Amino acid sequence: MDANGNPDVELFSPMSSGCTRRRTALSSANVKLLDKQSKINQGKSTRSSKKLLVLQELHEAITTCERCTRLREYCRGIGETRRKAYRDEVYWARPVPGFGDPKARIHVMGLAPGAHGANRTGRPFTGDGSGDFMYPVLHELGLATKPKAVAREDGLKLRNLWISSVVRCAPPGDKPKPEEIRNCSGHLTAEIEALPGVRVVVCLGKIAWDGYLAHLVASGVIERRSAYVFGHGAEYLLPHGVTLLGSYHPSLRNTNTGRLDRVMFARVFVKAMEIAGLV
């Protein structure tokens, strides 16, 4: 201890004649600063671990959900009959959870899993034409590590992005019933609560848009849905500070007819990145 009451820290410096001991004082202020930073880091680590645990529990709750008999029977049936091109594959055939970066600042919401896409692979927009259109754009913008999504184990990761859907089971004809959307709303609410860093929500298609607005009404963020009109490029700053963006769904129906092209789609995500502070 020196004359000022500061602790001594002994350092050793190798010299040609051996080790010469020198003493230096580390101020008590610096000790307190280091201790404070250590506690902050521990707090961040604890919060991160809790968030991952919540997302893991949500993953389990979604994949084991059996609320909608019609959808569960349809998904299982598709998994048994399979499309000819995937005859040798084992279909996921369960509700599909969201995936991405737990620290996401952008949340992308689709309609529902594709019957032979996510219902087969178990990951949103993976293994179908919609994903083949979407992921190259996300990759070019730095939001995805790979331009193609083929399977859950393909190594693809998302950066600052989370992808999910308002309905977690593939519906016949891509048309879920209103009560099926309502049954799934609890999963969406839990997911949104587990992603507090989200600043922008991008809804792909009107059903996803309406599903998210229904969540906002139920949670008291907005009073009515009619004030928010869907359209490609639609943009609204919501009362709780999150920005809502609309895009046509990247279905083959839209991309093959030219209703949606890569430039149109990319512009929506560039806007999302700007608002989220990623560029």
Secondary structure, DSSP 8 states (H G I E B T S, - for coil): --TTS--EEEEEEEETTEEEEEEEE--HHHHHHHHHHHHHHHHHHHHHHHHHHHHHHHHHHHHT----HHHHHHHHHHHHH--GGGTTS----S----EE-TT-SEEEEES---TTTHHHHSSTT-SSHHHHHHHHHHHHTTSBS-S----TTS---BSSEEEEES--S--GGG---HHHHHHHHHHHHHHHHT-TT--EEEEESHHHHHHHHHHHHHTTS-S-GGGS---TT-EEE-TTS-EEEEE----HHHHTTTSS-HHHHHHHHHHHHHHHT--
